Amino acid sequence: MRLLHGGEEIFVIERTFQDEHGTYPAGTWIRSPHQSVHTPFSDAGCLIYVKVGHLLEEHGTLVDPNERT
């Protein structure tokens, strides 16, 4: 399990990324807000781009963790 301080954005470049919220094929962009929690994995392996720590509340970018895009 991973607590996301400052949020996290993930772009799936190759294959499939997974967590307890779903399965995300190549081309998927996932945005998780500050203080959200997830357990990332990939059964077959994947290539992802990850940006962390830039979605803090004082920047006005918090969203409901159940409203992932």
N, C-alpha and C positions, 0 to 999 in steps of 0.2 A: 504494500500500500504506500502511496506517495502523496503527502500533503503539499499542495502547490502554493507556496508563499509568493505572492505577486503574480499568480496566474501562469498560464502556459498556452502556447499555440503549437500545434503539430500539423505538418503537411506530409502526407504519405506519398513518397516518391515511387517506391516499387513494392510490389506484393501487397500483403494485408497486415495492418496493425489492429490490435484488439485491446479492449479493457472490459471491465464488468458492465459497461454501458452499451457496448456494441462491437461490431466488426466494421473496419474502415478500409476500403480498397484504395489502390493508387489513385491519386487525384483528390482525395478527401482532405479538407482542412477542418481541424478541430480546435475550438477555442474554449479553454477551461478557466474560469475566473479565480481570482485570489481566494485562498483558503478552501478551494475544492479539493476533493480526494479521489484518486483512482489507482487502479492496479494495472499498469501497462504490461502487455506481453504480445508475442506473435508466435503462433504454432509453427509456421514455416519460415520465420525470419522476415524482416522487412527493412527497407531503407527509409528513414524519416528525417525531416528537418525539424528541429525543436528550438523554440525561442521561449525563454522563461523570465519571470520576474518583472514584467513591464505592465501588468494589468492591475495596478494598485488602486484602492478605493479613492484616494485623493486625486486621481486622474479622471475620475468619473466614468470608469470603464467597467464597473462591476455589472454582471448579469446573473440571472438565476442559473445555478448549475444544471438545472433540468432543461434549459433552453439552449443546448449546444447547437452550433451551426457548423 
